[in-house]
Amino acid sequence: MNTRTRTGLIALAAIGATALVGCSGDDPTGTTALDQMIDADLAMVAADGTIEDVQALRDAQHGGFFMDNRSGERTVQFFDADGVEQDAYDELTTDSIYMTMEMSREIERDGWSASVSRTREMAVTGLEGVETTRTVNGVGWEAITRSRHSDTEGLRERQITGSRTMEDVVHTVPFTDNPYPLSGTITREMTVTVTTAAGTRTHTRTVVITFNGTQYPEMTINGEPFEVDLAAREMDRPYHEGSPHHSGDGPGDGHMDNM
């Protein structure tokens, strides 16, 4: 990856994180039922986005894997070991790939629905010569709109925005050897605006996903444990509370190709 690309990614990540940190409106008095619902919403959004993030790494030489039922666009650039841009991917001399992706879609997961827009900028490195792993760094943004009917509170509207930073995510080449990243993290800084009959409140959360080579990477939301299921199918819930599978499991028998 050339210096210009790396500098741009770092600057964009800093801008996104700074913009969100200033939006905090959390109630410091303790966890409430609303807090728990917000955490569940963010677990759903972050897990769904992480599945997309991992899938997007496939086929990097073609601009990344574009999942079904998404609309948007993507671009891809190739660089040799000296940072010189190449006209096309070369399996021996290409050293890094820079991808940008924009996707939008409607989500239906386990009784939860939302309209989602996501962008990604990813630099894939370690490609020169015969490779067995690749390392990915990048930044991204997302915006989610959803509403849910509650018998006690009427129509609840929620707006979620967030930035995310992908740091040193290592995956196997080819993907068929193990479709789940071996290590690295994705950190999301997320802001939730909740509107009810009582008014509008804004909450912020930090969501960290830590990869471990299995289909169940660990996820924390403000330090509370959850777990992502990278093999969850399109309509299923893609996370679990706590860490029921732990990090010692093998790659498992998930079906990422079928999502």
C-alpha positions as CSV (number, residue, x, y, z in Angstrom):
1,M,0.0,0.0,0.0
2,N,1.5,3.4,-0.9
3,T,2.0,6.2,1.6
4,R,-0.9,8.3,0.2
5,T,-3.4,5.5,0.6
6,R,-2.3,4.6,4.2
7,T,-2.3,8.3,5.3
8,G,-5.8,8.7,3.8
9,L,-7.2,5.8,5.7
10,I,-5.8,7.0,9.0
11,A,-7.1,10.5,8.5
12,L,-10.6,9.3,7.6
13,A,-10.7,7.0,10.7
14,A,-9.8,9.9,13.0
15,I,-12.4,12.2,11.5
16,G,-15.2,9.6,11.9
17,A,-14.3,8.8,15.5
18,T,-14.0,12.4,16.5
19,A,-17.4,13.3,15.0
20,L,-19.1,10.5,17.0
21,V,-17.4,11.0,20.4
22,G,-19.0,14.4,20.7
23,C,-22.5,13.1,20.5
24,S,-22.9,11.3,23.8
25,G,-26.2,11.6,25.6
26,D,-26.1,8.5,27.8
27,D,-27.8,8.4,31.1
28,P,-25.0,7.7,33.7
29,T,-27.4,6.4,36.3
30,G,-27.2,2.8,35.2
31,T,-28.5,0.2,32.8
32,T,-32.2,0.5,31.9
33,A,-34.6,-1.6,29.7
34,L,-34.0,1.0,27.0
35,D,-30.2,0.5,27.3
36,Q,-30.7,-3.2,26.9
37,M,-32.8,-2.8,23.8
38,I,-30.2,-0.4,22.3
39,D,-27.4,-2.9,23.0
40,A,-29.5,-5.6,21.3
41,D,-30.0,-3.3,18.3
42,L,-26.3,-2.5,18.1
43,A,-25.4,-6.2,18.5
44,M,-27.6,-7.0,15.5
45,V,-26.2,-4.1,13.4
46,A,-22.6,-4.8,14.2
47,A,-22.9,-8.6,13.7
48,D,-24.7,-8.1,10.4
49,G,-22.1,-5.6,9.3
50,T,-19.2,-7.8,10.3
51,I,-20.5,-10.7,8.2
52,E,-20.6,-8.2,5.3
53,D,-17.1,-7.0,6.1
54,V,-15.7,-10.5,6.1
55,Q,-17.5,-11.5,2.9
56,A,-16.3,-8.3,1.2
57,L,-12.7,-9.5,1.6
58,R,-13.3,-12.4,-0.8
59,D,-12.3,-11.8,-4.5
60,A,-10.3,-8.7,-3.6
61,Q,-8.6,-8.7,-7.1
62,H,-12.1,-8.1,-8.5
63,G,-13.0,-5.3,-6.1
64,G,-14.3,-7.5,-3.3
65,F,-17.3,-9.9,-3.0
66,F,-20.6,-8.1,-3.6
67,M,-23.3,-9.9,-1.7
68,D,-26.7,-10.7,-3.1
69,N,-29.6,-8.3,-2.6
70,R,-27.3,-5.3,-2.3
71,S,-27.2,-2.2,-4.5
72,G,-24.2,0.1,-4.9
73,E,-20.8,0.3,-6.5
74,R,-17.1,-0.5,-6.0
75,T,-13.7,0.4,-7.2
76,V,-10.3,-1.3,-7.0
77,Q,-6.7,-0.3,-7.5
78,F,-3.5,-2.4,-7.6
79,F,0.0,-1.6,-6.4
80,D,3.4,-3.3,-6.6
81,A,5.9,-3.5,-3.7
82,D,7.2,0.0,-4.5
83,G,3.8,1.5,-4.3
84,V,3.5,2.0,-8.1
85,E,-0.1,1.6,-9.4
86,Q,-0.6,-1.3,-11.8
87,D,-3.1,-1.5,-14.7
88,A,-4.3,-4.9,-13.6
89,Y,-3.9,-7.5,-10.8
90,D,-0.9,-9.8,-11.2
91,E,-0.8,-12.9,-8.9
92,L,3.0,-12.6,-8.4
93,T,3.9,-8.9,-8.5
94,T,0.8,-7.2,-7.0
95,D,1.6,-6.4,-3.4
96,S,-1.5,-4.5,-2.3
97,I,-5.1,-3.8,-3.3
98,Y,-7.1,-0.7,-2.4
99,M,-10.9,-1.2,-2.6
100,T,-13.8,1.1,-2.0
101,M,-17.4,-0.2,-1.7
102,E,-20.8,1.4,-1.2
103,M,-23.8,-0.9,-0.4
104,S,-27.4,-0.4,0.6
105,R,-30.1,-2.9,1.3
106,E,-33.1,-3.8,3.5
107,I,-32.4,-6.1,6.4
108,E,-34.8,-8.8,7.7
109,R,-33.3,-10.7,10.6
110,D,-35.1,-12.6,13.3
111,G,-38.0,-10.3,13.5
112,W,-35.8,-7.2,13.2
113,S,-35.9,-5.0,10.1
114,A,-33.9,-1.9,8.9
115,S,-32.7,0.1,6.0
116,V,-28.9,0.0,5.8
117,S,-26.3,2.0,3.9
118,R,-22.6,1.1,4.3
119,T,-19.3,2.3,2.8
120,R,-15.9,0.7,3.0
121,E,-12.4,1.6,2.2
122,M,-10.0,-1.3,2.6
123,A,-6.3,-1.8,1.9
124,V,-5.3,-5.5,1.4
125,T,-1.6,-6.1,1.8
126,G,0.9,-9.0,1.7
127,L,0.0,-10.3,-1.7
128,E,3.4,-10.3,-3.5
129,G,4.6,-13.8,-4.5
130,V,2.9,-17.0,-3.4
131,E,0.7,-16.0,-0.4
132,T,-0.9,-18.0,2.3
133,T,-2.5,-15.0,4.2
134,R,-3.5,-11.5,3.6
135,T,-3.8,-8.6,6.0
136,V,-6.6,-6.0,5.7
137,N,-6.8,-2.5,7.2
138,G,-9.5,0.0,6.5
139,V,-12.3,2.4,7.6
140,G,-16.0,2.6,6.9
141,W,-19.3,4.3,7.8
142,E,-22.9,3.1,8.2
143,A,-26.3,4.5,8.6
144,I,-29.3,2.5,9.7
145,T,-33.0,3.5,10.0
146,R,-35.6,1.3,11.7
147,S,-38.9,1.4,13.5
148,R,-40.7,-1.0,15.7
149,H,-44.2,-1.0,17.2
150,S,-44.3,-1.4,21.0
151,D,-47.7,-1.9,22.8
152,T,-46.5,0.2,25.8
153,E,-44.6,3.0,24.1
154,G,-46.2,3.3,20.7
155,L,-44.1,3.7,17.5
156,R,-40.4,3.7,18.4
157,E,-38.1,5.2,15.8
158,R,-34.3,4.7,15.9
159,Q,-31.5,6.1,13.8
160,I,-28.1,4.5,14.0
161,T,-24.9,6.0,12.6
162,G,-21.4,4.8,13.0
163,S,-17.8,4.7,11.9
164,R,-15.7,1.6,11.9
165,T,-12.0,0.8,11.8
166,M,-10.6,-2.5,10.6
167,E,-7.2,-3.2,12.0
168,D,-4.8,-5.9,11.0
169,V,-7.4,-8.4,10.0
170,V,-5.6,-11.5,8.8
171,H,-7.3,-14.1,6.7
172,T,-6.2,-17.3,5.0
173,V,-5.6,-17.7,1.2
174,P,-7.5,-19.3,-0.3
175,F,-10.7,-18.6,1.7
176,T,-11.8,-22.3,1.3
177,D,-9.0,-23.3,3.7
178,N,-10.7,-21.3,6.5
179,P,-13.4,-18.6,5.7
180,Y,-13.0,-17.0,9.1
181,P,-10.3,-14.3,9.9
182,L,-7.5,-15.6,12.0
183,S,-6.9,-12.4,14.0
184,G,-7.4,-8.6,14.1
185,T,-10.2,-6.3,15.2
186,I,-13.1,-4.2,13.8
187,T,-14.0,-1.3,16.1
188,R,-17.3,0.5,15.7
189,E,-18.1,3.9,17.2
190,M,-21.9,4.0,17.1
191,T,-24.5,6.7,17.9
192,V,-28.2,5.8,18.4
193,T,-31.0,8.4,18.3
194,V,-34.2,7.1,19.8
195,T,-37.5,8.9,19.4
196,T,-40.6,7.9,21.5
197,A,-43.7,9.7,22.7
198,A,-41.5,10.9,25.6
199,G,-39.0,12.7,23.3
200,T,-35.6,12.1,21.7
201,R,-32.4,10.9,23.3
202,T,-29.0,10.1,21.9
203,H,-26.7,7.3,23.1
204,T,-23.2,6.2,22.1
205,R,-21.5,2.8,22.2
206,T,-18.1,1.3,21.3
207,V,-18.4,-2.1,19.7
208,V,-15.3,-4.2,19.3
209,I,-15.1,-7.5,17.3
210,T,-12.0,-9.6,17.8
211,F,-11.3,-12.4,15.3
212,N,-10.0,-15.8,16.5
213,G,-10.0,-18.1,13.4
214,T,-13.5,-19.5,14.1
215,Q,-17.0,-18.6,13.0
216,Y,-17.6,-17.1,16.5
217,P,-15.5,-14.0,17.0
218,E,-15.9,-12.2,20.3
219,M,-17.8,-8.9,20.4
220,T,-18.1,-6.4,23.2
221,I,-20.5,-3.5,23.5
222,N,-19.1,-1.0,26.0
223,G,-17.2,-3.9,27.5
224,E,-20.2,-6.3,27.7
225,P,-19.6,-9.7,26.0
226,F,-21.5,-10.9,23.0
227,E,-20.5,-13.2,20.2
228,V,-20.9,-13.0,16.4
229,D,-22.0,-16.0,14.3
230,L,-20.2,-15.4,10.9
231,A,-22.1,-18.4,9.5
232,A,-25.6,-17.0,10.3
233,R,-27.9,-17.1,7.3
234,E,-29.7,-14.1,5.9
235,M,-32.8,-14.2,8.0
236,D,-31.3,-15.5,11.3
237,R,-30.0,-13.6,14.3
238,P,-26.2,-13.2,13.8
239,Y,-25.1,-12.9,17.4
240,H,-25.3,-14.5,20.8
241,E,-25.2,-12.9,24.2
242,G,-22.2,-13.8,26.3
243,S,-19.5,-16.1,24.7
244,P,-21.2,-19.5,24.6
245,H,-18.9,-21.1,22.0
246,H,-15.6,-19.6,23.4
247,S,-12.5,-18.9,21.3
248,G,-11.1,-22.4,21.4
249,D,-13.5,-23.9,18.8
250,G,-12.3,-24.9,15.4
251,P,-13.4,-23.4,12.1
252,G,-16.8,-25.1,12.5
253,D,-19.2,-26.2,9.8
254,G,-20.8,-22.8,8.9
255,H,-22.1,-21.9,5.5
256,M,-20.8,-18.5,4.6
257,D,-21.0,-19.2,0.9
258,N,-24.7,-19.7,1.2
259,M,-25.6,-16.5,3.0
